[in-house]
Amino acid sequence: MPVTHIPPEPWTGRDDSEDGPLARRLYHYAGDSGRRALLGFASEAGVRRNKGHVGARQGPRALRSALAGMAAPTDAGPFADLGDIDVDGDDLEAGQARLGKHVESALRQYERVIVLGGGHETAFGSYLGLRARFADERIGIINLDAHLDLRNAGKAGPSSGTPFNQIRSADPDGFDYLCIGLAEESNTAALFDRAAEWGVRTVMDKALIADPAAANHEIEAIAARSDIIYLTVDIDVLPHYQAPGVSAPAARGVPLATIENVVKTIMAACENTGCPIPLADIVELSPPSDRDDMTAKSAALLVRSLLFR
């Protein structure tokens, strides 16, 4: 079958038991229980349709590998690995539908689900599941990304460049979208015009580089007007030297420390307003283009913070 669910594999890692019970790593906590869960979306179709560097189908496996060996925080608890939705070939739409069903089911059991992509086509499948689970809630979308990903579908169909256009088409009355880290030179005037027409809020990469708190006002505002936040992170928001293994490496990018601070600010704003983050995803990791697993490690730092904060 072109779309299948692959059960999780056991996590393994370095054993430092000689240092005592606190010398634990994330692989010690991976299993089938806990308040939070990981779900992979192993898909190449969206990036291929978008004419990017292929390899995103290998992203979930590489992310788990990078996570497994990381030291666990002192307050770490168990988390569930729900396996992967695997798209073999070009049946992207079926893959997104399957992902949506799994996300909806997982959100009925876990307080937060973190989806490991895949290209940014992952976002449409993630949102389908979130909206099905929370049909009457006001959903605020925060995307950390160099790209708006508002393109119209081309001849090949939807792609990694179209997910937020698809979300608006599916849910026009509920569309509330903030994009942080945009690179002006990576988005056409047509996309900026569309964003303005649809009321999309934006914070440019140069603004964040000049002032790491440049997005704070927009973050606090969307958290205040939403019932829940969907956080999606395209790892190509980072500079090429911190994220070489992506579909479209950034010539400039926003430094990892700043992106980590933005994520921290989002979580704090949501806590202050009582607006939870039940769903997040990390996308566009392309291991064949990675160097020394740098991109996987950068992405894993963000996943770690979302798992345990």
C-alpha positions as CSV (number, residue, x, y, z in Angstrom):
1,M,0.0,0.0,0.0
2,P,1.3,3.5,-0.8
3,V,0.3,4.8,2.7
4,T,1.0,2.7,5.8
5,H,1.4,3.0,9.5
6,I,4.8,1.7,10.7
7,P,4.9,0.8,14.4
8,P,7.7,2.4,16.5
9,E,11.0,0.7,16.9
10,P,12.7,0.4,20.3
11,W,14.9,3.4,21.2
12,T,18.5,2.8,22.1
13,G,21.4,5.0,23.2
14,R,24.5,5.3,25.3
15,D,24.5,3.7,28.7
16,D,26.0,5.9,31.5
17,S,24.7,3.8,34.4
18,E,28.0,4.0,36.2
19,D,27.2,7.6,36.9
20,G,24.1,6.7,38.9
21,P,20.3,7.1,38.4
22,L,20.4,10.7,37.2
23,A,22.6,9.7,34.2
24,R,19.6,9.1,32.0
25,R,19.0,10.0,28.4
26,L,15.8,10.5,26.4
27,Y,15.8,7.0,25.1
28,H,15.2,5.8,28.7
29,Y,11.8,7.6,28.6
30,A,10.5,6.6,25.2
31,G,7.7,4.0,25.2
32,D,3.9,3.8,25.0
33,S,2.8,5.9,28.0
34,G,3.0,9.4,29.3
35,R,1.2,12.8,28.7
36,R,3.0,13.6,25.4
37,A,3.6,11.7,22.2
38,L,5.7,11.7,19.0
39,L,4.2,10.7,15.6
40,G,6.3,10.6,12.4
41,F,5.1,11.6,8.9
42,A,7.6,10.1,6.5
43,S,6.8,11.7,3.2
44,E,8.9,12.8,0.2
45,A,5.9,13.7,-2.0
46,G,5.4,17.3,-0.9
47,V,9.0,18.3,-1.3
48,R,9.4,16.6,-4.6
49,R,6.3,18.4,-6.0
50,N,7.7,21.6,-4.7
51,K,11.0,20.9,-6.6
52,G,13.1,20.9,-3.4
53,H,15.9,18.7,-2.3
54,V,14.4,15.3,-1.5
55,G,15.2,13.3,1.6
56,A,12.4,14.4,4.0
57,R,11.0,10.9,4.2
58,Q,14.1,10.0,6.3
59,G,13.5,12.9,8.6
60,P,11.5,11.2,11.4
61,R,14.1,8.4,11.8
62,A,17.0,10.9,12.0
63,L,15.2,13.1,14.5
64,R,14.5,10.2,16.8
65,S,18.1,9.1,16.6
66,A,19.3,12.7,17.5
67,L,16.8,12.8,20.4
68,A,17.6,9.4,21.8
69,G,21.1,10.3,23.0
70,M,20.3,13.7,24.5
71,A,20.5,14.0,28.2
72,A,17.2,14.0,29.9
73,P,16.1,17.0,31.9
74,T,15.8,16.5,35.7
75,D,12.0,16.6,35.5
76,A,11.7,14.2,32.5
77,G,8.8,11.8,32.3
78,P,7.7,9.0,30.0
79,F,6.5,9.9,26.5
80,A,4.9,7.7,23.8
81,D,6.3,7.0,20.3
82,L,3.3,6.4,18.0
83,G,5.4,5.3,15.0
84,D,5.2,6.7,11.5
85,I,2.7,7.4,8.8
86,D,4.8,6.4,5.7
87,V,4.0,7.7,2.2
88,D,5.6,5.5,-0.4
89,G,5.4,7.4,-3.6
90,D,3.3,10.3,-4.6
91,D,0.0,9.7,-2.8
92,L,0.4,12.8,-0.6
93,E,-3.4,13.5,-0.2
94,A,-4.0,10.0,1.2
95,G,-1.0,10.4,3.5
96,Q,-2.3,13.7,4.8
97,A,-5.7,12.3,5.4
98,R,-4.2,9.3,7.3
99,L,-2.0,11.6,9.3
100,G,-5.1,13.7,10.3
101,K,-6.9,10.7,11.6
102,H,-3.9,9.6,13.7
103,V,-3.4,13.1,15.1
104,E,-7.1,13.3,16.0
105,S,-6.9,10.0,17.8
106,A,-3.7,10.8,19.6
107,L,-5.1,14.2,20.8
108,R,-7.8,12.3,22.6
109,Q,-5.2,10.5,24.6
110,Y,-2.3,12.9,25.0
111,E,-2.1,16.5,26.1
112,R,0.5,17.3,23.4
113,V,1.4,15.6,20.2
114,I,4.6,16.4,18.3
115,V,4.7,15.4,14.6
116,L,8.0,14.8,13.0
117,G,8.0,15.5,9.3
118,G,8.3,15.1,6.4
119,G,8.2,18.3,4.4
120,H,5.9,21.2,5.3
121,E,3.0,19.3,3.6
122,T,2.9,17.7,7.1
123,A,1.1,20.8,8.4
124,F,-2.1,20.3,6.4
125,G,-2.4,16.7,7.7
126,S,-1.6,17.9,11.2
127,Y,-4.2,20.6,11.0
128,L,-6.9,18.3,9.8
129,G,-6.5,16.2,12.9
130,L,-6.4,19.2,15.2
131,R,-9.5,20.7,13.7
132,A,-11.4,17.4,13.9
133,R,-10.5,17.1,17.6
134,F,-11.2,20.7,18.5
135,A,-14.1,21.5,16.1
136,D,-15.3,24.6,18.0
137,E,-12.1,26.1,19.3
138,R,-10.3,29.2,18.0
139,I,-7.0,27.8,16.6
140,G,-4.1,30.2,16.3
141,I,-1.3,29.0,13.9
142,I,2.3,30.1,14.7
143,N,4.7,29.1,12.0
144,L,8.5,29.6,12.4
145,D,9.7,29.6,8.8
146,A,11.6,31.4,6.1
147,H,8.6,30.9,3.8
148,L,4.9,31.8,4.0
149,D,4.0,28.5,2.3
150,L,0.8,30.1,0.9
151,R,1.3,29.1,-2.7
152,N,-1.5,28.0,-4.9
153,A,-1.4,24.3,-5.9
154,G,0.3,23.8,-9.2
155,K,-0.1,21.1,-11.9
156,A,1.4,18.4,-9.6
157,G,-1.1,19.3,-6.9
158,P,-0.6,20.4,-3.3
159,S,3.0,20.4,-2.0
160,S,5.3,21.5,0.8
161,G,4.7,25.1,-0.4
162,T,0.9,25.1,-0.1
163,P,-0.2,23.9,3.4
164,F,-1.4,27.2,4.8
165,N,-3.3,28.0,1.6
166,Q,-5.0,24.6,2.0
167,I,-5.8,25.2,5.6
168,R,-7.4,28.5,4.8
169,S,-9.4,26.9,2.0
170,A,-10.6,24.2,4.4
171,D,-11.3,26.5,7.3
172,P,-11.7,30.1,6.0
173,D,-13.6,31.4,9.0
174,G,-11.1,30.0,11.5
175,F,-7.9,31.0,9.7
176,D,-5.5,33.0,12.1
177,Y,-1.9,32.7,11.0
178,L,1.3,34.2,12.3
179,C,4.6,33.5,10.4
180,I,7.8,34.3,12.2
181,G,11.3,34.4,10.6
182,L,10.3,35.2,7.0
183,A,13.1,35.9,4.5
184,E,12.0,38.6,2.0
185,E,14.1,37.2,-0.8
186,S,12.5,33.7,-0.4
187,N,8.9,34.9,-0.9
188,T,7.5,36.5,-4.1
189,A,5.4,39.7,-4.1
190,A,2.4,37.5,-5.0
191,L,2.8,35.6,-1.7
192,F,3.2,38.8,0.4
193,D,0.1,40.3,-1.3
194,R,-1.9,37.1,-0.6
195,A,-0.7,37.2,3.1
196,A,-1.9,40.8,3.4
197,E,-5.2,40.0,1.8
198,W,-5.8,37.1,4.2
199,G,-4.8,39.0,7.3
200,V,-1.6,37.0,7.9
201,R,0.7,38.5,10.6
202,T,4.4,38.4,9.9
203,V,7.7,39.0,11.6
204,M,10.8,39.2,9.3
205,D,14.1,37.4,9.9
206,K,16.0,40.7,9.8
207,A,13.8,42.0,12.6
208,L,14.5,39.0,14.8
209,I,18.2,39.2,14.1
210,A,18.2,42.9,15.1
211,D,16.0,42.3,18.2
212,P,15.4,38.7,19.5
213,A,12.2,40.0,21.1
214,A,10.7,41.4,17.9
215,A,8.0,38.8,17.7
216,N,6.9,39.0,21.3
217,H,3.9,41.4,20.7
218,E,2.5,39.3,17.9
219,I,3.0,36.1,19.9
220,E,1.2,37.5,23.0
221,A,-1.6,38.8,20.8
222,I,-2.4,35.6,19.0
223,A,-2.2,33.6,22.3
224,A,-4.7,36.1,23.8
225,R,-7.2,35.7,21.0
226,S,-7.0,31.9,20.6
227,D,-8.3,29.0,22.5
228,I,-5.4,26.7,21.4
229,I,-2.2,27.2,19.5
230,Y,-0.8,25.0,16.7
231,L,3.0,25.5,16.5
232,T,4.7,24.4,13.4
233,V,8.5,24.8,12.9
234,D,10.1,24.6,9.5
235,I,13.8,23.9,10.3
236,D,14.9,25.9,7.3
237,V,14.2,29.1,9.4
238,L,17.7,28.5,10.8
239,P,20.9,29.6,9.0
240,H,22.5,27.2,6.6
241,Y,25.4,26.5,9.0
242,Q,23.0,25.3,11.7
243,A,20.6,23.6,9.3
244,P,22.3,22.5,6.1
245,G,20.1,19.4,5.8
246,V,16.9,21.0,4.6
247,S,15.0,21.2,1.3
248,A,16.0,24.9,0.9
249,P,18.9,26.0,3.1
250,A,18.8,29.7,4.2
251,A,21.5,32.1,3.2
252,R,20.7,34.2,6.3
253,G,18.4,32.5,8.6
254,V,17.5,33.2,12.3
255,P,20.1,31.8,14.8
256,L,19.1,28.8,16.8
257,A,19.4,30.6,20.1
258,T,16.9,33.2,18.9
259,I,14.5,30.5,17.6
260,E,14.8,28.7,21.0
261,N,13.9,31.9,22.7
262,V,10.9,32.4,20.4
263,V,9.6,29.0,21.3
264,K,10.1,29.7,25.0
265,T,8.2,33.0,24.6
266,I,5.3,31.1,22.8
267,M,5.1,28.6,25.6
268,A,5.2,31.4,28.3
269,A,2.5,33.4,26.4
270,C,0.3,30.3,26.2
271,E,0.7,29.5,29.8
272,N,-0.1,33.1,30.8
273,T,-3.3,33.2,28.7
274,G,-4.4,29.6,29.4
275,C,-4.1,28.8,25.7
276,P,-2.5,25.3,25.4
277,I,-0.3,24.0,22.6
278,P,-1.8,20.5,22.0
279,L,-0.1,20.1,18.7
280,A,3.3,21.0,17.3
281,D,5.4,19.7,14.4
282,I,9.0,20.0,13.2
283,V,9.5,19.6,9.5
284,E,11.8,19.8,6.4
285,L,14.7,17.8,7.9
286,S,16.4,16.2,4.9
287,P,19.1,13.8,6.3
288,P,20.8,13.1,2.9
289,S,21.8,16.8,2.8
290,D,22.8,17.0,6.4
291,R,26.4,17.5,7.6
292,D,27.5,15.8,10.8
293,D,23.8,15.4,11.8
294,M,23.9,19.1,12.5
295,T,20.3,19.8,11.3
296,A,18.9,16.8,13.1
297,K,20.6,17.9,16.4
298,S,19.3,21.4,16.0
299,A,15.7,20.1,15.4
300,A,16.0,17.7,18.2
301,L,16.8,20.6,20.7
302,L,13.4,22.1,19.8
303,V,11.6,18.8,20.1
304,R,13.2,18.2,23.5
305,S,11.9,21.5,24.8
306,L,8.4,20.8,23.5
307,L,8.4,17.3,25.1
308,F,9.3,18.4,28.6
309,R,8.1,22.0,29.1
